[in-house]
Amino acid sequence: MKKDKPTQEQQVLWLLMERGLTGLTPLEALREAGCFRLAAVIFDLRAAGYNISTENHKTESGKYVARYVLQPTPEVMRFVEPSIWGEEQVQ
């Protein structure tokens, strides 16, 4: 029996939940979820109602890339470990 593979949206959402305020860059999404178009997946997740912020992240080479961070809303916190955000961060 074939098991259904998680979609890229599901994989990215899981990574965002797992990482908390550390967030996720496009290179990390490519390495960990095989996602070539992270911005498109983030767009879809935002359209589905997730509050995801975009921050500038400076790489080791001095270049800037987007870092996406899922905001710790009460709905999200039902599924994740609160310590990755800190109790005071929940809106």
SULGIPE-V511309 format. One record per residue. N is the residue number from 1. PHI is phi as a letter, one per 20 degrees, with the letter a starting at -180 (NA if undefined). PSI is psi in radians with two decimals (999 if undefined). OMEGA is omega as a letter, one per 30 degrees, with the letter a starting at -180 (999 if undefined). Layout:
N PHI PSI OMEGA
N PHI PSI OMEGA
This chain:
1 NA 2.28 a
2 e 2.30 l
3 e 2.45 l
4 f 2.30 l
5 e 2.43 l
6 f 2.54 l
7 f 2.90 l
8 f -0.66 l
9 g -0.80 l
10 f -0.73 l
11 f -0.78 a
12 f -0.75 l
13 g -0.76 l
14 f -0.78 l
15 f -0.72 l
16 f -0.73 l
17 f -0.71 a
18 f -0.62 a
19 e -0.33 l
20 m -2.32 a
21 f -0.16 l
22 f -0.59 l
23 m -2.90 a
24 b 2.29 l
25 d 2.86 l
26 g -0.68 l
27 f -0.71 l
28 f -0.70 l
29 f -0.66 l
30 f -0.80 a
31 f -0.70 a
32 e -0.40 a
33 c 0.00 a
34 m 0.46 a
35 e 1.96 l
36 e -0.43 a
37 c 1.21 a
38 f -0.70 a
39 g -0.66 l
40 f -0.69 l
41 f -0.72 l
42 f -0.72 l
43 g -0.82 l
44 f -0.70 l
45 f -0.69 l
46 f -0.72 l
47 f -0.49 l
48 e -0.05 l
49 o 0.01 l
50 e 2.40 l
51 e 1.79 a
52 c 2.15 l
53 e 2.76 l
54 d 2.24 l
55 c 2.69 l
56 e 2.33 a
57 c 2.18 l
58 e 2.17 a
59 e 3.01 l
60 f -0.49 a
61 e -0.03 l
62 n 0.03 l
63 e 2.73 l
64 d 2.38 l
65 c 2.88 l
66 f 2.50 l
67 c 2.15 a
68 e 2.35 a
69 c 2.16 l
70 f 2.18 a
71 f 2.47 a
72 e 1.34 l
73 e 2.83 l
74 g -0.61 l
75 f -0.73 l
76 f -0.69 a
77 f -0.30 l
78 f -0.35 a
79 d -0.05 a
80 c 2.92 l
81 f 2.07 a
82 g -0.46 a
83 f -0.33 l
84 f -0.32 l
85 d -0.54 a
86 n 2.42 a
87 g -0.64 a
88 f -0.22 a
89 e -0.29 a
90 f 2.24 a
91 e 999 999
